Amino acid sequence: EPEVTQTPSHQVTQMGQEVILRCVPISNHLYFYWYRQILGQKVEFLVSFYNNEISEKSEIFDDQFSVERPDGSNFTLKIRSTKLEDSAMYFCASIRAYNQETQYFGPGTRLLVL
Amino acid sequence: QKEVEQNSGPLSVPEGAIASLNCTYSDRVSQSFFWYRQYSGKSPELIMSIYSNGDKEDGRFTAQLNKASQYVSLLIRDSQPSDSATYLCAVSTDSWGKFQFGAGTQVVVTP
């Protein structure tokens, strides 16, 4: 069964450094999402992406965040200058079409900012 | 502020019993509703989706939706120790399909 993959599984970085989290959505899916989950807290929406542009973003998704789909398969989340509070699990998800579709989540990247 | 509310638990359930989980949501135009299971340190794993009022059964799981009361529930029958996890309620409202999650209910099934 097709699945969403994410790399790396774990990332440790120093505060102020840039990180890029990578996702490979399911191949025929058209809508892509990033969520984050700070330890012990709820899963929070960051951004949705469709047709090579951001369709919606949350208040969390400020100027230090960016997303892109550099080729036909990868979907990346870049954090330009990491802060301690960016430490979290980051999940990528995708769906084929938006209406009544289940989102399939990748295994996540655990980001630790020191 | 659109909210999805769940009791945090923990909900302790004897093995073989029924676990009953509840979720309320604030946005009346919500269209799609999902229950995910999340083990510690892992990603959410889909259990059930429900879109229409009423009950939907899948194996040991039954989801119930009442849009008038803005309420969705999940029943787990014949609970097993492997059902011990956090159960997340997710609601999709807008056209871009983003999910709003509740904080989750921790379920502990005791042998």
Boltz contact constraints between the chains, C-beta under 6 A:
constraints:
  - contact:
      token1: [A, 31]
      token2: [B, 97]
      max_distance: 6.0
  - contact:
      token1: [A, 42]
      token2: [B, 101]
      max_distance: 6.0
  - contact:
      token1: [A, 42]
      token2: [B, 103]
      max_distance: 6.0
  - contact:
      token1: [A, 43]
      token2: [B, 101]
      max_distance: 6.0
  - contact:
      token1: [A, 45]
      token2: [B, 98]
      max_distance: 6.0
  - contact:
      token1: [A, 48]
      token2: [B, 96]
      max_distance: 6.0
  - contact:
      token1: [A, 48]
      token2: [B, 98]
      max_distance: 6.0
  - contact:
      token1: [A, 55]
      token2: [B, 96]
      max_distance: 6.0
  - contact:
      token1: [A, 56]
      token2: [B, 96]
      max_distance: 6.0
  - contact:
      token1: [A, 56]
      token2: [B, 98]
      max_distance: 6.0
  - contact:
      token1: [A, 91]
      token2: [B, 43]
      max_distance: 6.0
  - contact:
      token1: [A, 95]
      token2: [B, 97]
      max_distance: 6.0
  - contact:
      token1: [A, 98]
      token2: [B, 97]
      max_distance: 6.0
  - contact:
      token1: [A, 100]
      token2: [B, 32]
      max_distance: 6.0
  - contact:
      token1: [A, 100]
      token2: [B, 51]
      max_distance: 6.0
  - contact:
      token1: [A, 102]
      token2: [B, 46]
      max_distance: 6.0
  - contact:
      token1: [A, 102]
      token2: [B, 49]
      max_distance: 6.0
  - contact:
      token1: [A, 105]
      token2: [B, 43]
      max_distance: 6.0
  - contact:
      token1: [A, 105]
      token2: [B, 44]
      max_distance: 6.0
  - contact:
      token1: [A, 107]
      token2: [B, 43]
      max_distance: 6.0
  - contact:
      token1: [A, 108]
      token2: [B, 43]
      max_distance: 6.0
